[in-house]
Amino acid sequence: GETTLMVQRFTPTQWVYDRLYDRNKLNTNGLVDLERSLVPILQPLVVWCTVDPVVAAERKAEQGDLNTEPDLMRAQTLYWVYFTNYCQFKVVNLRTDQLSVDECVWHALRGFYH
């Protein structure tokens, strides 16, 4: 069979930013139901890339971008809450400040095929 790679922010990001900016418009149960309905069809894998906030700021500065996400720590905490309490998809967490690009790809593929 064929494997399709789809890069999508999807439900975790919708949930996190809804709470990060106090919108409170999304129904968590609705997102969970949506994810649950997709699992048998797509077998989704979320590749959650995290980084130490200091390293993130350094990387952005190296690229000449001095704008940093002021709520990065809060966002990372909210993602953790979503992935550990609500997410119905398989999740692979990659610390991009501790792994090389090749190692990240290897872990992501391993998560998809195992």
C-alpha positions in Angstrom: 0.0 0.0 0.0 0.9 3.6 -0.4 1.9 6.0 2.4 0.7 9.5 2.3 2.5 12.3 4.2 0.3 15.2 5.1 1.7 18.1 7.0 -1.1 19.7 9.0 -1.4 21.7 12.2 -5.0 20.4 12.7 -6.8 19.7 16.0 -3.9 20.1 18.5 -3.0 23.6 17.2 -6.7 24.6 17.0 -7.2 23.6 20.6 -4.0 25.1 22.0 -4.4 28.5 20.3 -8.1 28.6 21.3 -7.0 28.4 24.9 -3.8 30.5 24.5 -5.8 33.5 23.3 -8.9 32.9 25.5 -11.3 32.3 22.6 -12.9 29.3 24.2 -14.9 28.6 21.0 -13.8 25.0 20.5 -15.6 22.0 22.0 -13.0 19.6 23.3 -15.4 16.6 23.0 -16.1 17.5 19.4 -12.3 17.5 18.6 -11.9 14.2 20.4 -14.8 12.7 18.4 -13.4 14.1 15.1 -10.0 12.6 15.8 -11.5 9.3 16.9 -13.4 9.1 13.6 -10.3 9.7 11.6 -8.1 7.0 13.3 -9.5 4.0 11.4 -9.4 5.8 8.1 -6.0 7.6 8.2 -4.0 6.1 11.1 -2.7 9.7 11.9 0.6 10.3 13.5 1.4 13.6 15.1 5.0 14.6 15.0 5.3 17.0 17.9 8.5 19.0 17.6 9.5 20.8 20.8 12.5 22.9 21.6 13.9 24.7 24.7 12.6 28.3 24.5 16.1 29.7 24.9 17.3 27.6 21.9 14.2 28.8 19.9 15.0 32.4 20.6 18.7 31.8 19.6 17.7 30.1 16.3 15.3 33.0 15.4 18.0 35.6 16.2 20.5 33.7 14.0 18.0 34.1 11.1 17.7 37.8 11.9 14.2 37.4 13.3 14.0 39.0 16.7 10.3 38.4 17.2 9.8 35.6 19.6 6.6 33.8 20.6 5.9 35.4 24.0 3.7 32.5 25.0 6.0 29.7 23.9 6.2 28.0 27.3 2.5 28.3 27.8 1.8 26.9 24.3 4.2 24.0 25.0 2.3 23.2 28.2 -1.0 23.4 26.5 0.2 21.0 23.8 1.3 18.6 26.5 -2.1 18.8 28.1 -3.8 18.1 24.8 -1.6 15.2 23.8 -1.7 13.5 27.2 -5.4 14.0 27.9 -7.4 14.4 24.7 -5.5 13.4 21.5 -6.7 10.2 19.9 -3.8 10.1 17.4 -0.4 8.4 17.9 2.1 11.1 19.0 5.9 11.2 18.6 7.6 13.9 20.5 10.9 15.1 19.1 13.2 17.5 20.9 14.8 19.3 18.0 17.4 20.9 20.3 18.6 17.4 21.3 18.3 15.5 18.0 19.8 16.0 14.6 17.5 16.4 11.5 18.3 12.9 10.5 17.5 11.5 14.0 14.2 13.4 13.9 13.3 11.9 10.5 14.2 8.5 11.7 12.1 8.7 14.9 9.1 10.1 12.9 9.3 7.3 10.4 9.7 4.7 13.2 6.6 6.1 14.9 4.7 5.9 11.6 5.6 2.3 10.8 5.5 0.9 14.4 
